[in-house]
Amino acid sequence: MSAITDPVTDAVVIGRNEGARLLACIASLEPQVRRIVYVDSGSTDGSAVAARKAGAHVVDLDMTQPFTAARARNAGLAELDGADFVQFVDGDCTVQPDWIATASAFLTAHPDAAVVCGRRREERPDASVYNRLCDGEWNTPVGRALACGGDALMRLDAVRAEGAYRADLIAGEEPELCLRLRASGWQIWRLDAEMTLHDANIHRLSQWARRSRRAGHAFAEGAALHGRGHWGHETRRALIWGLALPLAAVGLGLMHPLGWLLLLAYPAQVLRLALREGADRGAWERAFFTTLAKFPEAWGVLAFHLTRLRGRRVGLIEYK
């Protein structure tokens, strides 16, 4: 009778100019995985050298080609050999001590599951309202899920069979991969377990707006690739609230003063969302910024379609 061996788990970390945060990420992974592959995307702060000294295998991404996080993840994936599972993690995150064991045990016990994620938390939620918004955004429902974020443990063979990440996506690469995995019969799970700590480091409205614009771009590109079933609702919602409604208010308001009353839909929407979530401080914050986000999201949708019509691609949208 052959012995049952524990699954082998490697990690792929991506980052640029993460400095001390990268070293903390590697240190959190080192006792939990067999091997750490760090893909560096043109750091100028010595991150690649520091990662090598910390014991990671470093891949210097070819920066003569347009950068995407998806391309970096694929470059790390190409370095893995003999692993069963791979933990993807961003270099500004630290992995909780029990996460790999918990997630690995789940994938082992659930052969139909290809991806498992847990609770990603913001390291400093009280540093800004934007950090708090990120922390709430990552508190997704536990159980069967449609997608994961950048931090997740995946079944290596399943990911490779689907062709890994779509390298040309500048955002939304994880949900797009999960969509293809689910179409092939695989399951995505969100566990009730602590997974990572993340440093969003968003302190200005302009940073938050760029992040929202990137989300709008991801919505539009996802819907263009896979039809209305993939982020079609999010795309339409951004265009209605962020473009169609204000244009209608301006047009009608110029014809008759009562037309400006259409703008009351925005405070009404904030009120509706806040009451739905309990009307505490966090609920009001999320309601206000969820509504406000529709403007940069609509900008992201429009930018995607306009550049697509001109045969071009939108460059990387960074917020920090």
Backbone torsions as a table, in degrees:
resi	resn	phi	psi	omega
1	MET	NA	124.7	-176.5
2	SER	-76.0	148.0	179.6
3	ALA	-75.0	146.0	177.0
4	ILE	-87.7	122.8	-178.2
5	THR	-100.5	148.4	177.1
6	ASP	-70.6	145.9	178.5
7	PRO	-65.1	149.0	179.2
8	VAL	-94.8	128.9	-179.7
9	THR	-120.6	127.3	172.2
10	ASP	-111.4	168.9	-180.0
11	ALA	-128.2	143.5	172.7
12	VAL	-119.0	119.8	179.4
13	VAL	-112.6	135.7	176.0
14	ILE	-121.0	149.1	179.2
15	GLY	-178.8	171.1	174.5
16	ARG	-152.8	123.8	177.2
17	ASN	54.8	41.9	179.2
18	GLU	-87.4	-18.4	174.3
19	GLY	56.8	-124.6	-176.6
20	ALA	-63.7	-29.6	179.2
21	ARG	-65.2	-36.9	177.9
22	LEU	-65.0	-43.7	179.7
23	LEU	-63.4	-37.6	176.5
24	ALA	-65.5	-37.8	177.7
25	CYS	-62.3	-48.4	-179.7
26	ILE	-62.5	-42.3	-179.6
27	ALA	-62.9	-35.0	-179.9
28	SER	-72.6	-26.7	-179.5
29	LEU	-87.5	-31.2	-169.5
30	GLU	-51.3	-45.7	179.8
31	PRO	-78.7	-3.6	-172.3
32	GLN	-108.4	-18.9	-175.1
33	VAL	-128.2	163.8	179.2
34	ARG	-74.1	-42.1	-171.4
35	ARG	-147.1	142.8	178.3
36	ILE	-117.4	123.0	174.6
37	VAL	-107.8	120.9	177.2
38	TYR	-107.7	124.0	177.8
39	VAL	-103.1	115.0	-176.9
40	ASP	-98.3	130.9	-175.3
41	SER	-107.8	63.6	173.9
42	GLY	77.5	35.6	178.8
43	SER	-62.9	146.7	176.0
44	THR	-117.6	5.7	-176.7
45	ASP	-105.8	13.1	-179.7
46	GLY	81.9	14.1	-178.1
47	SER	-59.3	-41.6	-177.8
48	ALA	-63.9	-44.1	179.2
49	VAL	-63.4	-44.5	-179.7
50	ALA	-63.3	-38.3	179.7
51	ALA	-65.5	-39.9	177.3
52	ARG	-62.2	-43.6	179.2
53	LYS	-63.7	-30.0	179.7
54	ALA	-80.4	-3.6	175.9
55	GLY	102.2	2.2	178.9
56	ALA	-81.7	149.4	170.1
57	HIS	-83.3	121.0	-172.1
58	VAL	-104.1	132.5	173.4
59	VAL	-114.1	122.8	176.4
60	ASP	-90.5	110.2	-176.7
61	LEU	-66.3	139.6	178.0
62	ASP	-69.0	105.6	-176.2
63	MET	-87.9	6.3	172.5
64	THR	-76.9	-14.9	174.8
65	GLN	-100.3	153.7	179.5
66	PRO	-56.4	132.2	-177.3
67	PHE	-80.5	139.0	164.7
68	THR	-142.8	150.6	175.9
69	ALA	-61.8	-33.9	178.8
70	ALA	-61.4	-42.8	178.8
71	ARG	-64.7	-37.9	177.7
72	ALA	-65.3	-42.5	178.9
73	ARG	-62.9	-40.9	178.7
74	ASN	-64.9	-36.8	178.3
75	ALA	-63.5	-39.3	176.0
76	GLY	-68.5	-40.4	179.4
77	LEU	-59.6	-37.2	-178.2
78	ALA	-65.7	-18.3	-178.5
79	GLU	-87.4	-8.8	-174.5
80	LEU	-84.9	141.6	179.9
81	ASP	-148.4	125.3	175.6
82	GLY	83.2	10.4	178.8
83	ALA	-95.0	151.2	174.3
84	ASP	-92.9	-43.3	-178.1
85	PHE	-124.3	156.2	176.1
86	VAL	-132.8	130.6	174.5
87	GLN	-96.7	114.3	173.4
88	PHE	-89.8	136.6	179.7
89	VAL	-152.7	143.4	176.0
90	ASP	-80.1	148.5	-173.8
91	GLY	-69.5	-8.5	176.6
92	ASP	-98.5	19.9	-179.9
93	CYS	-120.9	153.1	167.6
94	THR	-116.0	143.6	-176.1
95	VAL	-94.8	132.7	-179.0
96	GLN	-64.6	145.9	-171.0
97	PRO	-56.2	-34.3	-175.5
98	ASP	-100.2	2.4	-171.6
99	TRP	-64.9	-50.4	-174.7
100	ILE	-59.4	-44.3	179.6
101	ALA	-62.6	-43.1	-179.7
102	THR	-64.5	-48.1	-177.2
103	ALA	-69.0	-40.1	178.7
104	SER	-63.0	-41.7	178.1
105	ALA	-62.6	-36.5	179.9
106	PHE	-66.9	-46.7	179.6
107	LEU	-63.3	-36.0	178.6
108	THR	-64.3	-39.8	-177.3
109	ALA	-81.9	-13.5	-177.6
110	HIS	-126.8	85.0	-176.0
111	PRO	-64.2	-14.4	177.6
112	ASP	-88.9	-3.7	-178.9
113	ALA	-94.0	132.4	178.7
114	ALA	-106.4	-25.2	-175.7
115	VAL	-137.7	137.2	174.8
116	VAL	-137.5	134.1	177.2
117	CYS	-132.0	166.7	-180.0
118	GLY	-131.4	-153.9	-177.5
119	ARG	-84.9	112.8	170.2
120	ARG	-90.3	129.1	-179.8
121	ARG	-117.5	149.8	172.9
122	GLU	-77.6	130.7	-177.0
123	GLU	-66.3	-35.4	-177.5
124	ARG	-131.2	70.9	-176.0
125	PRO	-66.4	-23.4	-178.2
126	ASP	-88.7	-0.1	-179.1
127	ALA	-72.8	-27.1	178.1
128	SER	-164.3	159.6	176.4
129	VAL	-63.0	-30.8	-177.7
130	TYR	-70.6	-36.9	174.7
131	ASN	-64.2	-40.1	177.9
132	ARG	-63.8	-38.3	178.2
133	LEU	-62.7	-41.0	177.2
134	CYS	-61.6	-43.6	-178.9
135	ASP	-61.0	-40.6	177.7
136	GLY	-69.8	-36.9	179.2
137	GLU	-60.5	-35.8	-176.9
138	TRP	-81.3	-6.3	179.9
139	ASN	-85.5	70.8	-175.1
140	THR	-83.0	160.6	-178.4
141	PRO	-62.4	145.0	178.2
142	VAL	-81.8	142.0	177.1
143	GLY	121.7	-158.8	176.6
144	ARG	-60.3	135.5	-175.0
145	ALA	-129.0	165.6	176.0
146	LEU	-88.9	-28.6	-173.8
147	ALA	-158.6	172.0	174.6
148	CYS	-126.1	177.4	174.0
149	GLY	-102.3	-158.7	-176.2
150	GLY	-68.6	-24.4	177.9
151	ASP	-99.6	119.1	179.6
152	ALA	-168.3	151.4	172.0
153	LEU	-97.4	129.2	-175.0
154	MET	-127.6	152.0	175.1
155	ARG	-78.6	117.0	-169.8
156	LEU	-60.7	-45.3	-178.0
157	ASP	-62.3	-38.2	-179.8
158	ALA	-66.2	-42.7	-179.8
159	VAL	-64.1	-44.1	179.9
160	ARG	-66.6	-36.3	179.8
161	ALA	-63.5	-28.2	179.3
162	GLU	-89.5	2.7	179.9
163	GLY	84.8	13.7	178.1
164	ALA	62.4	-153.8	-177.6
165	TYR	-75.8	151.3	173.9
166	ARG	-79.9	109.1	-165.9
167	ALA	-68.5	-19.6	-176.1
168	ASP	-89.5	-2.3	179.4
169	LEU	-78.3	130.5	178.2
170	ILE	-88.5	-9.0	177.8
171	ALA	-163.7	158.5	176.7
172	GLY	73.6	22.1	-177.2
173	GLU	-70.6	-30.1	-179.1
174	GLU	-70.7	-49.7	176.6
175	PRO	-59.7	-34.3	179.4
176	GLU	-66.1	-42.0	176.3
177	LEU	-64.0	-43.7	-180.0
178	CYS	-62.6	-34.9	176.8
179	LEU	-60.2	-45.3	180.0
180	ARG	-68.2	-37.4	178.1
181	LEU	-64.1	-44.2	179.3
182	ARG	-64.4	-35.7	177.9
183	ALA	-64.6	-24.9	178.1
184	SER	-92.0	6.3	175.2
185	GLY	98.4	0.8	179.6
186	TRP	-81.7	157.8	178.7
187	GLN	-109.4	150.3	175.2
188	ILE	-117.2	133.2	-176.5
189	TRP	-128.7	143.3	170.6
190	ARG	-112.5	118.5	-177.9
191	LEU	-91.9	154.6	173.4
192	ASP	-85.7	69.7	-176.4
193	ALA	-149.2	146.6	177.8
194	GLU	-71.5	131.7	-175.4
195	MET	-115.1	-62.8	-174.9
196	THR	-142.4	158.4	168.3
197	LEU	-109.2	133.9	-174.6
198	HIS	-124.9	144.1	176.5
199	ASP	-107.3	93.3	-178.4
200	ALA	-65.3	-40.9	175.6
201	ASN	57.0	44.5	177.5
202	ILE	-106.8	118.3	-176.0
203	HIS	-126.3	-3.9	-177.4
204	ARG	-128.3	148.3	178.5
205	LEU	-58.9	-35.7	-179.0
206	SER	-63.9	-37.3	177.0
207	GLN	-63.6	-47.5	-179.2
208	TRP	-62.1	-38.7	180.0
209	ALA	-65.2	-40.4	177.7
210	ARG	-65.2	-38.9	177.1
211	ARG	-62.4	-41.0	177.9
212	SER	-67.9	-37.5	177.1
213	ARG	-63.2	-40.0	177.3
214	ARG	-62.1	-38.8	177.3
215	ALA	-62.1	-42.7	178.0
216	GLY	-61.2	-40.7	176.3
217	HIS	-60.2	-45.2	-179.7
218	ALA	-61.9	-40.5	177.7
219	PHE	-58.6	-49.7	-175.7
220	ALA	-66.0	-43.6	-178.5
221	GLU	-68.1	-39.0	177.9
222	GLY	-62.4	-43.7	178.7
223	ALA	-65.9	-36.6	179.0
224	ALA	-66.9	-34.0	-178.5
225	LEU	-77.5	-40.8	-168.7
226	HIS	-122.4	7.0	177.6
227	GLY	88.8	-179.9	-172.7
228	ARG	-64.6	-20.3	-179.2
229	GLY	-71.3	-15.7	179.7
230	HIS	-115.0	96.4	176.7
231	TRP	68.8	16.3	175.2
232	GLY	-66.0	-40.2	179.8
233	HIS	-64.0	-44.3	179.8
234	GLU	-63.6	-37.2	178.5
235	THR	-65.4	-47.0	179.7
236	ARG	-63.0	-40.9	-179.0
237	ARG	-63.0	-41.7	178.0
238	ALA	-62.1	-43.4	-178.0
239	LEU	-69.7	-36.0	179.9
240	ILE	-67.7	-52.3	-174.9
241	TRP	-78.8	-32.8	-174.7
242	GLY	-93.9	-11.0	-177.2
243	LEU	-137.7	-57.3	-172.7
244	ALA	-64.3	-45.6	-177.4
245	LEU	-65.4	-48.0	178.2
246	PRO	-64.3	-36.7	177.3
247	LEU	-64.8	-39.7	178.0
248	ALA	-65.0	-39.7	179.7
249	ALA	-64.1	-42.9	179.3
250	VAL	-65.3	-46.5	-179.2
251	GLY	-61.0	-47.2	-179.5
252	LEU	-71.9	-35.2	-179.9
253	GLY	-65.9	-31.9	177.4
254	LEU	-71.8	-24.0	179.0
255	MET	-88.1	-33.9	-179.3
256	HIS	-155.7	138.0	-177.6
257	PRO	-56.2	-30.6	-179.5
258	LEU	-65.5	-19.1	179.5
259	GLY	-61.7	-28.8	179.8
260	TRP	-67.2	-14.9	179.3
261	LEU	-64.3	-18.5	176.6
262	LEU	-57.8	-28.1	-178.7
263	LEU	-67.6	-16.0	176.0
264	LEU	-66.5	-13.3	177.1
265	ALA	-61.6	-28.5	-177.9
266	TYR	-71.0	-52.7	175.1
267	PRO	-62.5	-32.1	177.2
268	ALA	-64.4	-38.1	178.4
269	GLN	-67.9	-41.4	176.9
270	VAL	-59.8	-45.9	179.7
271	LEU	-60.7	-45.3	-178.4
272	ARG	-61.3	-46.3	-177.8
273	LEU	-67.0	-40.5	-179.3
274	ALA	-65.7	-43.7	179.3
275	LEU	-64.7	-34.8	179.9
276	ARG	-63.8	-29.4	-176.9
277	GLU	-102.0	8.4	175.0
278	GLY	107.8	-8.4	174.6
279	ALA	61.1	26.1	171.8
280	ASP	-85.7	-177.3	-176.3
281	ARG	-57.9	-47.3	-179.6
282	GLY	-61.5	-37.3	179.8
283	ALA	-65.3	-41.3	178.5
284	TRP	-66.4	-40.5	177.4
285	GLU	-61.1	-49.1	-178.2
286	ARG	-64.7	-39.9	-179.5
287	ALA	-63.9	-44.7	-178.4
288	PHE	-65.0	-48.7	-174.9
289	PHE	-77.0	-27.2	173.1
290	THR	-62.5	-41.6	178.5
291	THR	-70.1	-45.1	-179.8
292	LEU	-63.5	-32.2	-177.4
293	ALA	-61.9	-20.9	-176.7
294	LYS	-63.7	-25.1	179.8
295	PHE	-71.7	-53.0	175.7
296	PRO	-67.5	-29.4	176.2
297	GLU	-63.5	-43.3	178.1
298	ALA	-62.4	-37.8	176.0
299	TRP	-60.1	-43.5	178.3
300	GLY	-63.4	-40.4	177.8
301	VAL	-62.8	-48.0	-179.0
302	LEU	-63.3	-42.8	-179.1
303	ALA	-61.5	-39.7	178.5
304	PHE	-61.1	-49.0	-174.9
305	HIS	-70.4	-36.8	179.9
306	LEU	-66.9	-44.5	178.8
307	THR	-68.6	-32.4	177.3
308	ARG	-65.2	-41.4	178.6
309	LEU	-62.4	-30.9	179.4
310	ARG	-88.4	5.7	178.6
311	GLY	73.4	24.0	-179.8
312	ARG	-117.9	178.8	176.8
313	ARG	-128.3	144.8	175.7
314	VAL	-70.8	136.2	176.8
315	GLY	-74.4	175.4	-178.5
316	LEU	-57.3	134.3	177.7
317	ILE	-106.5	103.3	-178.0
318	GLU	-105.9	147.5	-178.1
319	TYR	-119.7	-1.1	176.0
320	LYS	-152.8	NA	NA
